[in-house]
Amino acid sequence: MRILVTGAAGFIGFHLARRLLERGDEVVGIDGFTPYYDPALKEARQKILARNSGYSAQRLLLEDFGALQRAYGNGFDVVYHFAAQAGVRYSLEAPRAYIDANLIGTYNLLELLRQNPPRHALIASTSSVYGANPRVPFFETDRADHPLSLYAATKKATEEMAHSYSHLFQIPVTMLRFFTVYGPWGRPDMALFKFVAALFADQPIDLYNYGNMRRDFTFVDDLIEAVLRLSSVVPPMPADQPRSLPDDSLSPQAAFRVVNIGAGKPTELEDFVAAIETAVGRKARRNFMPMQQGDVPVTFANTDLLFRLTGYRPATAVRDGVPAFVAWYREYFGL
């Protein structure tokens, strides 16, 4: 198949593109190589992808409609839209970046999907859209109307934009709500990378909300497996929809569905740190801090819908996933 991956030099996009290339697909990867974190890491990922003759790299920002249109050409069999300005905390510092990348960039891509629809478009969202929702675990059918950060607000907006385009122009869309993805080649702004870097540098780690946090940590290989399985589960058009599954998020007005991808088992932050200490072989010095603006104390995915659709649930335990990241970190930095 001919496949488009936006954000292909990013953490999750890279892992997805590599799996697609390994199975023999032709992949066009778009990435803007923005300096949100060290572009050298993105360049290293891109270099690995470029070793495969089935990979074509396009360096551009999604906000540049003309460049995006040229890269999109006559369309693709499947589109994975993973490019975005990520990060809850950074949205307090550079809000415009989220409007440009997440809203304008997604709008531009949706316009091209409208002109040449794929068989299936899979678009990355985030657990952050659940915001102030007090019920856990989070179900896809829960209301997600109270975002606590601009990042979350822009991602929820992309869900609504995609639903309208799906309804108006018959584009099958699955929104993927990711829960705290971690693993080799991860982003330097995320907790695991920061904590490991601090331990190797003999620096303290910052634990927000005084360490009283739980996260549904999802190993990247598990997430990619779930995404690939969902690729073949195309939401049906309204006229073809069967009786809904329990708690299905399938829209009655469009070929559109939202699916959580998470471990379905929140981990206490202290347990996460303990796994890092074991893998690194050093004890962390803790700097306890208050909750940050825009953050939430717990994320917890209900993954029943994912399982009913694909027969799969992420299962890699933190005690296994964290050492895989630490091994990559040692190799990448030559430690």
ABEGO torsion letter per residue (X at the ends): XBBBBBGAABAAAAAAAAAAAAAGBBBBBBBAGBAABBAAAAAAAAAAAAABAABBBBBBBAABAAAAAAAAEAEBABBBBABBBBEAAAAAABAAAAAAAAAAAAAAAAAAAAABBBABBBBBBBAAAAEABABOBBBAABBBABBABAAAAAAAAAAAAAAAAAAAAGBBBBBBBBBGBBEBGBBAABAAAAAAAAAAAGBBBBBBGGGBBBBBBBBAAAAAAAAAAAAABBBBBAAABBBBBBGBABBAABBBBBBBBBAGBBBBAAAAAAAAAAAAGBBBBBBBBBBBBGBBABBBBBAAAAAAAAGBBBABBAAAAAAAAAAAAAAAAGX
